Amino acid sequence: MALTKSQSNGQVQADAVRGKRTDAPSAPGARLAAAFEAVERFPALVESRSRVMRAATADTPRVGEVVKAVEADVALTIAVLKALLVILYFMHVRYSDSLVWVFVAAGFFWLSLLLVGILQDYISRGWVGG
């Protein structure tokens, strides 16, 4: 929710300060639908959503199947947050100069090149007959 300023006196609107939303959806499932539409913007999360929806909308949805569909995503999220915590705070990157940030970004770029190369080799293994 963006805070807007009044044209006359430059003060923030009262509704925005109090946290009131004027564009809140009224339907019961509108928030869930809006969340799923937001997920569509991230291609990596589309597969996760489809797995959860397949497990939840099965003829007889079991809790174990839904947990199995979600647990890899939760584990990956926890791993990424832990890595960010280690890099930013324990390696003191957060309060470092911008040159340190450049080298951290270069390291992640190099890691992504290595992973793309490995995945490219792994995916293309079955293409050559032999």
N, CA and C of each residue as an Amber inpcrd file, in Angstrom:
protein
   390
   0.8460000  -1.1480000   0.0000000   0.0000000   0.0000000   0.0000000
   0.8990000   1.2200000   0.0000000   0.7840000   2.0260000  -0.9930000
   1.6140000   3.2140000  -1.1230000   0.9990000   4.3620000  -0.3510000
   1.8570000   5.1010000   0.3230000   1.3920000   6.2690000   1.0400000
   1.3550000   7.4390000   0.0760000   0.2330000   8.1180000   0.0390000
   0.1030000   9.2550000  -0.8660000   0.0080000  10.5270000  -0.0620000
   0.4340000  11.6130000  -0.6620000   0.3990000  12.9040000   0.0160000
  -0.7060000  13.7560000  -0.5790000  -1.3110000  14.5190000   0.2670000
  -2.3530000  15.4290000  -0.1770000  -1.7250000  16.5810000  -0.9590000
  -2.4450000  17.0880000  -1.9300000  -1.9240000  18.1770000  -2.7560000
  -1.8410000  19.4890000  -1.9890000  -2.7150000  19.6880000  -1.0070000
  -2.7910000  21.0030000  -0.3660000  -1.7380000  21.1980000   0.7210000
  -1.5780000  20.2360000   1.6360000  -0.6820000  20.4910000   2.7550000
   0.5020000  19.5340000   2.8420000   0.6180000  18.5410000   1.9840000
   1.7630000  17.6420000   1.9540000   1.7930000  16.6130000   3.0680000
   0.6900000  16.3940000   3.7680000   0.6680000  15.4060000   4.8320000
   0.1300000  14.0820000   4.3110000   0.5370000  13.0070000   4.9580000
   0.1100000  11.6690000   4.5690000  -1.3490000  11.4940000   4.9440000
  -2.0940000  10.7990000   4.0900000  -3.5160000  10.5840000   4.3480000
  -3.7120000   9.7680000   5.6180000  -4.7700000  10.0370000   6.3190000
  -5.0310000   9.4100000   7.6110000  -5.3140000   7.9180000   7.4680000
  -6.0280000   7.4990000   6.4280000  -6.3370000   6.0810000   6.2380000
  -5.0810000   5.2680000   6.0300000  -4.1100000   5.8050000   5.3150000
  -2.8710000   5.0740000   5.0650000  -2.0650000   4.9210000   6.3460000
  -2.1190000   5.9140000   7.2210000  -1.3760000   5.8370000   8.4660000
  -2.0110000   4.8300000   9.4120000  -3.3230000   4.7980000   9.4690000
  -4.0110000   3.8750000  10.3680000  -3.9900000   2.4370000   9.8800000
  -3.5840000   2.1940000   8.6450000  -3.5140000   0.8500000   8.1140000
  -4.8000000   0.3740000   7.4860000  -5.7600000   1.2520000   7.2590000
  -7.0170000   0.8550000   6.6340000  -6.7930000   0.6680000   5.1390000
  -7.3820000  -0.3630000   4.6010000  -7.2860000  -0.6150000   3.1660000
  -8.6280000  -0.3330000   2.5350000  -8.6060000   0.5000000   1.5340000
  -9.8580000   0.8210000   0.8520000 -10.1180000  -0.1300000  -0.3060000
  -9.0720000  -0.8260000  -0.7790000  -9.2370000  -1.7240000  -1.9230000
  -9.2380000  -3.1860000  -1.4930000  -9.6090000  -3.4950000  -0.2650000
  -9.5970000  -4.8640000   0.2330000 -10.6560000  -5.6950000  -0.4830000
 -10.2930000  -6.9170000  -0.9350000 -11.2800000  -7.7740000  -1.5940000
 -12.3280000  -8.2470000  -0.5980000 -13.5520000  -8.4250000  -1.0950000
 -14.6550000  -8.7710000  -0.2050000 -15.0030000 -10.2550000  -0.2450000
 -14.6610000 -10.9570000  -1.2880000 -14.9990000 -12.3730000  -1.3960000
 -14.1480000 -13.1830000  -0.4130000 -14.6960000 -14.3120000   0.1060000
 -13.9510000 -15.0970000   1.0890000 -12.6310000 -15.6650000   0.5580000
 -12.5940000 -16.1170000  -0.6690000 -11.3780000 -16.6980000  -1.2100000
 -10.5550000 -15.7420000  -2.0480000 -10.8630000 -14.4680000  -1.9850000
 -10.1740000 -13.4900000  -2.8370000  -8.7160000 -13.3190000  -2.4460000
  -8.4100000 -13.3870000  -1.1530000  -7.0140000 -13.2410000  -0.7290000
  -6.1730000 -14.4230000  -1.2050000  -6.7330000 -15.6280000  -1.1280000
  -6.0120000 -16.8080000  -1.5970000  -5.8160000 -16.7530000  -3.1060000
  -6.8410000 -16.3250000  -3.8240000  -6.7140000 -16.1900000  -5.2770000
  -5.6830000 -15.1260000  -5.6320000  -5.6640000 -14.0410000  -4.8830000
  -4.6620000 -12.9950000  -5.1340000  -3.2560000 -13.5040000  -4.8510000
  -3.1240000 -14.3430000  -3.8270000  -1.8070000 -14.9190000  -3.5260000
  -1.3550000 -15.8450000  -4.6460000  -2.2650000 -16.6640000  -5.1730000
  -1.9010000 -17.5530000  -6.2740000  -1.5730000 -16.7660000  -7.5380000
  -2.2560000 -15.6470000  -7.7650000  -1.9210000 -14.8130000  -8.9160000
  -0.5540000 -14.1700000  -8.7480000  -0.1870000 -13.8260000  -7.5230000
   1.1380000 -13.2660000  -7.2700000   2.2260000 -14.3190000  -7.4980000
   1.9030000 -15.5680000  -7.1820000   2.8680000 -16.6490000  -7.3940000
   3.1450000 -16.8450000  -8.8870000   2.1600000 -16.5630000  -9.7350000
   2.3250000 -16.7360000 -11.1820000   3.4540000 -15.8690000 -11.7360000
   3.8090000 -14.8080000 -11.0270000   4.8790000 -13.9300000 -11.4970000
   6.2570000 -14.5530000 -11.3240000   6.3660000 -15.5600000 -10.4620000
   7.6330000 -16.2220000 -10.2070000   7.5750000 -17.6420000 -10.7620000
   8.2590000 -17.9120000 -11.8680000   8.1650000 -19.2310000 -12.5010000
   8.6280000 -20.3750000 -11.6050000   9.5590000 -20.1180000 -10.7050000
  10.0340000 -21.1860000  -9.8310000   8.9540000 -21.6370000  -8.8580000
   8.0200000 -20.7630000  -8.5410000   6.9760000 -21.1120000  -7.5910000
   5.7490000 -21.7420000  -8.2400000   5.6600000 -21.6890000  -9.5550000
   4.5010000 -22.2690000 -10.2430000   4.4710000 -23.7770000 -10.0700000
   5.6280000 -24.4210000 -10.1650000   5.6940000 -25.8690000  -9.9750000
   5.3090000 -26.2380000  -8.5470000   5.7600000 -25.4610000  -7.5920000
   5.4170000 -25.7070000  -6.1950000   3.9080000 -25.5940000  -5.9850000
   3.3150000 -24.5640000  -6.5650000   1.8670000 -24.3780000  -6.4320000
   1.1130000 -25.5310000  -7.0680000   1.5700000 -25.9960000  -8.2250000
   0.8620000 -27.0900000  -8.8890000   0.9580000 -28.3820000  -8.0800000
   2.1110000 -28.6290000  -7.4310000   2.2280000 -29.8150000  -6.5840000
   1.2800000 -29.7430000  -5.3920000   1.2080000 -28.5740000  -4.7590000
   0.3180000 -28.4210000  -3.6060000  -1.1380000 -28.5540000  -4.0330000
  -1.4980000 -27.9490000  -5.1500000  -2.8850000 -28.0310000  -5.6160000
  -3.2540000 -29.4600000  -6.0060000  -2.3230000 -30.1870000  -6.6370000
  -2.5860000 -31.5790000  -6.9950000  -2.8130000 -32.4280000  -5.7520000
  -1.9950000 -32.1980000  -4.7200000  -2.1400000 -32.9790000  -3.4850000
  -3.4010000 -32.5920000  -2.7240000  -3.7550000 -31.3220000  -2.7420000
  -4.9100000 -30.8690000  -1.9660000  -6.2350000 -31.1600000  -2.6540000
  -6.2570000 -31.2080000  -3.9740000  -7.5110000 -31.4260000  -4.6890000
  -7.6740000 -32.8590000  -5.1740000  -6.9060000 -33.7740000  -4.6160000
  -7.0630000 -35.1830000  -4.9810000  -8.4140000 -35.6840000  -4.4920000
  -8.8280000 -36.8560000  -4.9880000 -10.1170000 -37.4190000  -4.5780000
 -10.1820000 -37.6110000  -3.0660000  -9.1200000 -38.1510000  -2.5080000
  -9.0370000 -38.2920000  -1.0540000  -7.7240000 -37.6540000  -0.6030000
  -7.7310000 -36.3570000  -0.3510000  -6.4820000 -35.6970000   0.0540000
  -6.0310000 -36.1710000   1.4300000  -4.8010000 -36.5920000   1.4970000
  -4.2210000 -37.0410000   2.7550000  -3.2270000 -35.9950000   3.2330000
  -3.1180000 -35.8720000   4.5240000  -2.2150000 -34.8740000   5.1070000
  -0.7750000 -35.1790000   4.7260000  -0.4140000 -36.4310000   4.6620000
   0.9490000 -36.8220000   4.3140000   1.3380000 -36.3830000   2.9160000
   0.3990000 -36.4630000   1.9820000   0.6870000 -36.0430000   0.6090000
   0.8800000 -34.5280000   0.5150000   0.0820000 -33.7850000   1.2510000
   0.2180000 -32.3280000   1.2470000   1.5300000 -31.9250000   1.9030000
   1.8890000 -32.5790000   3.0030000   3.1550000 -32.2820000   3.6720000
   4.3240000 -32.6000000   2.7620000   4.2410000 -33.7230000   2.0460000
   5.3110000 -34.0970000   1.1280000   5.4480000 -33.0770000   0.0000000
   4.3380000 -32.4950000  -0.4240000   4.3760000 -31.5010000  -1.4910000
   4.9750000 -30.1800000  -1.0200000   4.8660000 -29.8930000   0.2670000
   5.3100000 -28.6050000   0.7930000   6.7020000 -28.6620000   1.4140000
   7.1300000 -29.8190000   1.9020000   8.3310000 -29.8750000   2.7220000
   9.6100000 -29.4800000   1.9740000   9.7230000 -29.8000000   0.7050000
  10.9280000 -29.4130000  -0.0370000  11.0070000 -27.8920000  -0.1930000
   9.8640000 -27.2580000  -0.4090000   9.8550000 -25.8020000  -0.5490000
  10.1900000 -25.1160000   0.7700000   9.6710000 -25.6460000   1.8600000
   9.9690000 -25.0740000   3.1740000  11.4440000 -25.2600000   3.5070000
  11.9880000 -26.4370000   3.2140000  13.4040000 -26.6950000   3.4870000
  14.2990000 -25.7770000   2.6570000  13.9460000 -25.5610000   1.3960000
  14.7350000 -24.6760000   0.5520000  14.6510000 -23.2320000   1.0370000
  13.4900000 -22.8000000   1.4730000  13.3360000 -21.4460000   2.0100000
  14.1670000 -21.2540000   3.2690000  14.1550000 -22.2270000   4.1600000
  14.9570000 -22.1440000   5.3750000  16.4390000 -22.1140000   5.0330000
  16.8690000 -22.9210000   4.0630000  18.2790000 -22.9420000   3.6770000
  18.7250000 -21.6060000   3.1000000  17.8810000 -20.9950000   2.2870000
  18.2330000 -19.7010000   1.6930000  18.3030000 -18.6250000   2.7760000
  17.3600000 -18.6270000   3.7030000  17.3830000 -17.6390000   4.7840000
  18.6070000 -17.8180000   5.6840000  18.9910000 -19.0620000   5.9590000
  20.1840000 -19.3040000   6.7600000  21.4400000 -18.8430000   6.0330000
  21.4950000 -19.0790000   4.7230000  22.6510000 -18.6310000   3.9480000
  22.7430000 -17.1080000   3.9380000  21.6030000 -16.4370000   3.7880000
  21.6040000 -14.9760000   3.8360000  22.0400000 -14.4620000   5.2020000
  21.6010000 -15.1130000   6.2600000  21.9990000 -14.7140000   7.6020000
  23.5070000 -14.8580000   7.7870000  24.0690000 -15.9620000   7.3360000
  25.5080000 -16.1780000   7.4640000  26.2860000 -15.1560000   6.6470000
  25.8560000 -14.9340000   5.4110000  26.5940000 -14.0090000   4.5530000
  26.4940000 -12.5790000   5.0580000  25.2910000 -12.1400000   5.3730000
  25.1060000 -10.7340000   5.7360000  25.6590000 -10.3910000   7.1120000
  25.4380000 -11.2340000   8.1090000  25.8070000 -10.8560000   9.4620000
  27.0910000 -11.5110000   9.9480000  27.2340000 -12.8340000   9.7660000
  28.4150000 -13.4900000  10.2980000  29.6620000 -13.2170000   9.4700000
  29.4840000 -12.9520000   8.1840000  30.6260000 -12.5790000   7.3480000
  30.7600000 -11.0560000   7.2390000  29.9070000 -10.3260000   7.9370000
  29.9550000  -8.8570000   8.0300000  29.8410000  -8.1700000   6.6750000
  29.0860000  -8.7410000   5.7630000  28.9150000  -8.1370000   4.4450000
  27.9230000  -6.9820000   4.5060000  26.9930000  -7.0570000   5.3930000
  25.9450000  -6.0270000   5.4480000  26.5110000  -4.6450000   5.7040000
  27.5190000  -4.5500000   6.5370000  28.0700000  -3.2460000   6.8950000
  29.4030000  -2.9680000   6.2020000  29.6850000  -3.6930000   5.1410000
  30.9440000  -3.5260000   4.4230000  30.8010000  -2.5210000   3.2920000
  31.9430000  -2.2240000   2.6860000  31.9740000  -1.3070000   1.5400000
  31.2850000  -1.9360000   0.3410000  31.0270000  -1.1120000  -0.6580000
  30.3440000  -1.6150000  -1.8490000  31.2550000  -2.5290000  -2.6700000
  32.5510000  -2.4260000  -2.5050000  33.4560000  -3.3340000  -3.2250000
  33.2750000  -4.7670000  -2.7440000  33.0060000  -4.9490000  -1.4630000
  32.7430000  -6.2870000  -0.9280000  31.4680000  -6.8440000  -1.5370000
  30.4390000  -6.0020000  -1.6780000  29.1850000  -6.4190000  -2.3020000
  29.4200000  -6.8430000  -3.7450000  30.3070000  -6.1550000  -4.4450000
  30.6160000  -6.5150000  -5.8340000  31.2300000  -7.9050000  -5.8870000
  32.1540000  -8.1930000  -4.9710000  32.7810000  -9.5120000  -4.9790000
  31.8230000 -10.6120000  -4.5390000  30.9120000 -10.3150000  -3.6280000
  29.9010000 -11.3010000  -3.2470000  28.9860000 -11.5920000  -4.4360000
  28.5750000 -10.5470000  -5.1480000  27.7330000 -10.7440000  -6.3350000
  28.4840000 -11.5150000  -7.4120000  29.7660000 -11.2220000  -7.5840000
  30.5680000 -11.9640000  -8.5730000  30.6720000 -13.4380000  -8.1900000
  30.7870000 -13.7170000  -6.9030000  30.8400000 -15.1070000  -6.4460000
  29.5430000 -15.8460000  -6.7360000  28.4110000 -15.1900000  -6.5100000
  27.1300000 -15.8260000  -6.8170000  26.9270000 -15.9770000  -8.3250000
  27.4170000 -15.0250000  -9.1010000  27.3330000 -15.1590000 -10.5520000
  28.1520000 -16.3550000 -11.0130000  29.3520000 -16.5260000 -10.4720000
  30.2020000 -17.6540000 -10.8350000  29.5460000 -18.9730000 -10.4150000
  28.9510000 -19.0010000  -9.2330000  28.2520000 -20.2000000  -8.7780000
  27.0900000 -20.5350000  -9.7050000  26.3490000 -19.5230000 -10.1550000
  25.2350000 -19.7850000 -11.0660000  25.7330000 -20.3150000 -12.4060000
  26.8720000 -19.8080000 -12.8920000  27.4330000 -20.3570000 -14.1320000
  27.8170000 -21.8210000 -13.9700000  28.4110000 -22.1590000 -12.8430000
  28.7810000 -23.5530000 -12.5970000  27.5470000 -24.4500000 -12.5200000
  26.5280000 -23.9980000 -11.8180000  25.3120000 -24.8070000 -11.6980000
  24.6020000 -24.9640000 -13.0350000  24.5690000 -23.9140000 -13.8330000
  23.9460000 -24.0120000 -15.1660000  24.7120000 -24.9990000 -16.0360000
  26.0320000 -24.9640000 -15.9620000  26.8330000 -25.9100000 -16.7370000
  26.6090000 -27.3480000 -16.3100000  26.5220000 -27.5690000 -15.0040000
  26.2780000 -28.9240000 -14.5000000  24.8970000 -29.4000000 -14.9110000
  23.8860000 -28.5530000 -14.7550000  22.5310000 -28.9510000 -15.1260000
  22.3940000 -29.1660000 -16.6260000  23.0950000 -28.3630000 -17.4120000
  23.0520000 -28.5400000 -18.8620000  23.6250000 -29.9030000 -19.2430000
  24.7160000 -30.2880000 -18.6130000  25.3050000 -31.5960000 -18.8820000
  24.3860000 -32.7160000 -18.4190000  23.7980000 -32.5730000 -17.2530000
  22.9390000 -33.6090000 -16.6990000  21.6760000 -33.7980000 -17.5330000
  21.0700000 -32.6930000 -17.9720000  19.8410000 -32.7770000 -18.7440000
  20.0820000 -33.3640000 -20.1200000  21.2310000 -33.0540000 -20.7120000
  21.4720000 -33.4940000 -22.0880000  22.0920000 -34.8890000 -22.1860000
  22.2380000 -35.6170000 -21.1120000  22.8580000 -36.9480000 -21.1370000
  22.0890000 -37.9270000 -22.0040000  20.7840000 -37.8840000 -21.9690000
  19.9960000 -38.8600000 -22.6970000  19.7690000 -38.5050000 -24.1680000
  20.2600000 -37.3650000 -24.6160000  20.0070000 -36.9390000 -25.9830000
  20.8350000 -37.6910000 -27.0050000  22.0090000 -38.1560000 -26.6050000
  22.8940000 -38.8420000 -27.5330000  22.6630000 -40.3540000 -27.3730000
  22.3340000 -41.0150000 -28.4670000  22.1100000 -42.4400000 -28.4100000
  23.4370000 -43.1840000 -28.3520000  23.4270000 -44.2950000 -27.6900000
  24.7010000 -44.9960000 -27.6740000  24.6540000 -46.1160000 -26.8090000
